[in-house]
Amino acid sequence: MNNIMNKTHAFVLCLLMATMSLAGCVGNEDDNVDKTITELDDWNVHYAASATDLPNCDGDTIGRLYYVEDVNQFQVCKAGGWDIITIRGNNGANGQDGLSGVDGMDGEDGTSILITAVPSISCSNGGNTFNIGPDVNQNGFLESAEFVMSIDVCNGADGSDGQDGEQGPMGFNGTDGQDGEQGPMGFNGTDGQDGEQGPMGFNGTDGQDGVDGYSSLILTTNEPAGNNCANAGIKIETGIDFNRDGNLNASEIDTVQYICGYQSNSSNSYSPNPNIMLTTVEDLSPSVECNDGERIVSHGLDNGEQGGISSNGILETGEIDHSTKYCKNYEFVISQLANVTISIDNNDMIIYNNDWYFSAYNYTTGNELWKFSSGDFSLVADINAGTGSSSPSNFIIFNNELYFSANDGIHGHELWKHNSSSTSMVYDLAQGFHNGMYSYHGNSVALYDNKLFFIGRNSSTNWDDGRLSYYDGNNPPTILPGGGNRAGTLTNFDDGLYYAAENGSYDLVLWKYDINNQSEVVVNDIEISQDYDGGNHMLVFDNELYFSASDGTHGHELMKLVINNQTGNASAVLLSDISPSYGSYPKNFASFNNQLYFQANDGTHGYELWRYNGSTASMVADINQGYLDGTNSSNLVVFENNLFFSGSINGTHTVTLYAYDGINEPVDITNGDYRPENKYINNNEMIFVSYNYLSGNSINSMAKSTSQTISWIL
């Protein structure tokens, strides 16, 4: 019934639409127009279930009206084909919302689907098994009874290695890591084949003195003219002093010789005679055999043999009958002064009032000021009370007092001083907890113009802009306003204090504080090397200033400052391009045997010992062969005619102490038993802190010991 009513309604609507479409043709026509009325003899509404059921729109169906049920539309066949007739008018205004209905009852809770992952036991290359199922008991865990499916996701087999890429450039060696603890001693391995004979080591410790031997005595007297010497001469008697009375008795005489033609007199005159015995003494420089020097004593008659001149009073080479070589050797003996129960910062130590001062750490006081005196360690001052650390550094002696940088936990790093009675802060430059004293690179304190210069800042400068500052011992410290930021590497040279600092960029350039006009000026805008590893990149040698820098064309290399005496202009001159590709970064300069020594990396051998002789730079020795470093960042020290430095044993990273005499290859004198860093000279001994496998940390003294003189006939 409803279906019939719907179709009836559709028919009425269709009829109305059709009538409205003909309204323009019925009324309001021009009476003069010829009217031709075509009577539609077939205007019934036809039915189609869908648009695909419509017949072809052609001459037989043109004008027919169809109702298409699946889209609830009327379509009419026109000359252009089937056309949809729109019978819906404009939308009416929305009606007022009805009242909300009553909420329905809550539906039952759904069942969660859970997934767990466990390592797969089926995958040959490893992987995970994913278990999936509903949480039927709703306890939040997927139990085995709830598994619906399990899926293995396995790792794929490793692909074959790709082709190696090209060798990249060698990077700079990183800083050596801290040595690990000594592991347990392993079993002795099979002895390897004997290596080549190494260089001669230093003499061992002297054995117990033997029983004193008998002395040889020589007695000379004038011999009158006679059977032994026709024209007089000298009688020489030799023998052993068996009774130890210091006199050559008749029973002790072994040999008697005569030198005729010469007699001792009050004027020690010389009478020319080819039978006179002459003696020469020649002192020679140290050698491999005689590292402390040697002396050759030669004897012969003044007879002019082998091209010599007879009776001239000079012992010539051809006249020498025999020579005796007297050889002196020395060795370096290391003595342990004390075991160390605190951790010493041996990068900064100083002697003050005959005691060693330094920064050291323990668990109860933190890093504080300590000293070593008469074989004992003692805490000087707990500046940052309790377990906090004041970290003292930059030690220097000024006006008979010890000055340094420290942080008491309240004022930041500031200038402090210590004397025999007290330890106190000099001045709170930066006010409050900010740092008023800095250490960026190289030497950060120096004495110049009767003032203590340091790197400082106050509350009016940026927090990290340490500048050249000074303290005169009485007035508050002065911060110089125009000296560049992040200053350091303070070096006294010529008529000023030279240093490196930024000049509006992050590069360090060379500055100078001139005492004459009390101002700071840029000497040269060349880029000075930054030595954050603690090495010294600037040194006055042979009245010239040497340093490591880059001129923009070459990397950081060895250079020196050249000043034009007429114009006053200064320029940096490249002395040697040791590593053309990367820069060799020379550091830790030292003067030894009238040559400049330093550490450098040529890009092939790692950091090794180099020297500059005034014209060329050359590597002294490839101590750790290949690209490994043979020297570390600690200082070079001249002691007892040797240059000492810390370096690695060949093929390892084990640190040991080397001595170089300027002639022979550097010698390892500690064999890796000690691991010294910075070294300090005090009178006739060298002090260093080291680590020993057997005794742990220790402070040590090294002194030169001279052995007995030995001799042999040449």
Phi, psi and omega in degrees: 000314179299321180297323180292318181297318180299319180292324179295314178301318180298321181294318181296316179299318179298318181294319178298316180297317180298321181293319179295324180291340180264000185296324180292342182267349187264314186246165172063047178254156178285127183293339182277351182276136179288121184258125175241114184257121177263122182275126178275113183266000180220088180237044175272155176268124180259166185239138172221135181292324178210171182296336180286343179273354179295141177287172175296138178273101183218197183297334181281332186249358183299134181092350180285147180247126181239143170258122181259115192287317189293339178244003178052055181228158169252132176234141181240144179273117177245179181299331180270359180119190181291135182227136181278133179260120179273123184245002181267132178281187178296150179296138175282170178294146179296139177283165179293139180301141176281170178293146178295141178282167178289135179302139177285168179288144178300139176284165178290146178300139176282172179258126180286146174259123182249153177228131174238153180233130177225154177303137183280143174258002183254344184274125181290331180253017182085161181160195182229148171256123180258117178262131185233138177178167180280146177276078188299315182275001174055042177258004177082001180237138177271109181268163186299328180290344182264359180298130173258320177209156175230132183235128175269127172246105189261149173288142176287160177292147179301133176286162178292149181299139175287166179293138179299138175284173179294151178295122177282169178294147181291129177282167177289148178295133176285167178294138179301134176288164179293138180297138177285172179291152180292124178282172179294151181290128179278174177288150178295128176278174177294136181300131176281174178294141180300134177280178179294158180297122178281174179294156182296128179281174178288156180299144176286178180298138180302138176284177180296138181302136176278177178291136180305134177276173177281147179274145172268135181240147177233132179238122179245137177219156176289134179255118179291164178299138183172210183294325183282322179219117183298324182247029181072171181175208181237137177259127180244120179243133181233155178179179182260134181276076186296325182272003173056033179264359178082004179240142177272101181279163183301324182287348183260357182286127178258318184225152175228127177231157181235135170247108187267153178090002181219136176223145177283134177221182186294332182262002182049040182289157179247125176257117182306130181196129182292351181262006179282134177276127178249154180226137174235149177235125182236121177265129183245161179289163178302150180222182178298319181287322186233087187286352178246016178105165181213159180223134179244123178252121184242148180228151175177163179277147180276059189253004176073022180295151174051051173088003179281177178253121184288141171060033178259002178077009181240128177277107182265166188304316182289344182269351183290125178267321176202155180225149176238131180258125177253122188245135177243132178234157176225167173216159177258126183249125180262129178240132177278118181281323181190148168287150184250122176259002177239161180266109186269134171272094186275011176283348183210095178232155182208149175265125178223123183054043177067013175242154178269127178246143183194173174263134181215158185237138162218174190290335187269332184244353185075204181267108188224182181277121179235168174217159176239118185218127176053041175084003182234151175261144176210146177283124180279312181202134174267079189296314174261092193304145179088214183276356177293161183243131174269344175049063179299144179198177178057054181287139176201146180261127182218127181053042177062024175231155181267119179252151181193172176259138179204161181235115182273008179087354180240319189252002185075184179287120180225174178281125179238166176216157180222137172227189185294345185245338186202165173230125187209158176281136181286312184195144177268086186294310188273355178062119177082212188276357180287154179281133175253357180220134187232162174218105184262309187200142177062205180291124181253000176223149179198156175256129180202137177056040179059030178228157174263114179264142179207178180257116186222173175205158174239186186291347181268352178254160180301153191298336183240021182259069178292130184235165179297129183222165177213159178227127184268001178096349182230306184274164177302148180303149180249130175260119182286131191281335190244029189259014179082159184264160174052053184283160178177187181055053181289129184218125175283127180206133175055243185251023183201175175257114182264148180198170178250137179202160177287151180226069181081003176216181181274357179276144176273133175238169185272124179243168177213135171260119185262122181292334185293317180247009176052047182217167180249136180224152174281120180281314181202142184270021175293149184277110179283141180292142178263122186254066180292344180278004176097354180285160180260118185259014182211136182205141172272120182225128178054042178063025175227154183263117179253147181198171175257129183200168176239132180266010180091336177260318178255161175289189180289113186224177180287126180221166173220159182268129178242123183251128176281114185295336181277314183265338184082357180289145181243141178226153178261127184250127176288126181263325181200129177265081189293319179234089186301332185278320189236338190095136185267349179048064177300146180202171178055062181286148175205147178260128182209129179053042178062026175227157180264120179252149181195173175255140181207160181237112182275008180087352180240321188253001186075184178288120179227175179279126179237166175215154177234122187261013182105344179225322181223156175251139181214152178281132181289312181197145174270082189295309176256093195300145183091209186276355180288152180287133175264343177232154176252190189275009180279172190282160172263133185230133175265124183210126177051052176061026175225152174259119182257140176207156178264139181204183184259147172291140185308129177082005183224178171251014180286124184275138177217176183252128180249149173237134180234123184269003179089353182236302185270174178298146175304142185246132174283114185257358178239352176054031177078359179290332176244153178234072186284150173249246180290148185235146185226142183257133176222105182056243184257027178218157177246130183253137173207152176262138184214174174241127180242135183301327185273317186255355181078209179291141179206158171252132193232156175237138177237130181229161179270132179239126182265131181274176178294149177286135177244156182216157173205159182278133177272000000 
